[in-house]
Amino acid sequence: MGTIRENIRTIEMRIAEAAEAAGRDPKDVTLIAVTKTRSAEEINQAIEAGATDIGENKVQEILDKFDQIQGPVRWHMIGHLQTNKVKYIIDKVDLIHSVDSLHLAEEIDRRAKQHNKTMDILIQVNSAQEESKFGIGTEETEQLLSDILERCENIRIRGFMCIAPYAEEPEEVAVYFRQVKELYDRFGTVKHERLDLKWLSMGMSNDFEIAIREGSSLVRVGTAIFGPRDYGKQI
Ligand SMILES: *Cc1c(COP(=O)(O)O)cnc(C)c1O
């Protein structure tokens, strides 16, 4: 592992190469530095090295670090979000990646309304149908989208998020990314002011190049920037 700065440079290069190999513009892929378990100091180093987007998977970590981060930076809630915690982050995050129920969407909508804002969200799709993961099945997507559009006026749906299963051979996960890209293309043709698809959040340290090839525009990378996580030392 190099320094945080070196690692970010390396990943930016790998992103650019993967995009170009797929005939895509590297500018169409945004890197989210996933900062769970990392100190505010490490996060600020990443920002100094050019990180513009940071992702956390726990509400408590966002609250602990929020005031110590030297922005401007976009905050992404990438982990499972409990309904009773929406109120703590509604005014802090720019994009919630993990909406997988109408119940959660309605609470986000209610809190967004109180703050006079429209919250951008992604629908989390569990295309591999792994029991252990959150997210809806691909076949449930249409119903959830239409329910949210009908009932949640302060939500704008910006795309989909997917966490691929772990695979020794990253190529094995391409099929799961492809299924989510198909949803993105399909619902991208629907005309609705609150269904404004822009983001496909797919790919982590071990599979982001394949995700980019399959159409990802938001890659969530932690370990390859900051090194292995030490959960024992979690702040
Ligand atoms: C931790 C996490 C990541 C980053 O994983 P790495 O393998 O460390 O790159 C991406 N997405 C989600 C939802 C995560 O929780």
The ligand as a MOL file (V3000), in Angstrom:
LIG
                    3D

  0  0  0     0  0            999 V3000
M  V30 BEGIN CTAB
M  V30 COUNTS 15 15 0 0 0
M  V30 BEGIN ATOM
M  V30 1 C -17.3630 -0.9160 2.9160 0
M  V30 2 C -18.1990 -0.7160 1.7180 0
M  V30 3 C -17.6210 -0.4600 0.4740 0
M  V30 4 C -16.1180 -0.4150 0.2280 0
M  V30 5 O -15.5850 -1.6920 0.2920 0
M  V30 6 P -14.0170 -1.9400 -0.0280 0
M  V30 7 O -13.9690 -3.3860 -0.3600 0
M  V30 8 O -13.2720 -1.5940 1.2160 0
M  V30 9 O -13.6550 -1.0890 -1.1550 0
M  V30 10 C -18.4670 -0.2430 -0.6040 0
M  V30 11 N -19.8070 -0.2640 -0.4670 0
M  V30 12 C -20.4020 -0.4940 0.7240 0
M  V30 13 C -21.8820 -0.4890 0.8060 0
M  V30 14 C -19.6200 -0.7190 1.8520 0
M  V30 15 O -20.2160 -0.9500 3.0290 0
M  V30 END ATOM
M  V30 BEGIN BOND
M  V30 1 1 1 2
M  V30 2 1 2 3
M  V30 3 2 2 14
M  V30 4 1 3 4
M  V30 5 2 3 10
M  V30 6 1 4 5
M  V30 7 1 5 6
M  V30 8 2 6 7
M  V30 9 1 6 8
M  V30 10 1 6 9
M  V30 11 1 10 11
M  V30 12 2 11 12
M  V30 13 1 12 13
M  V30 14 1 12 14
M  V30 15 1 14 15
M  V30 END BOND
M  V30 END CTAB
M  END
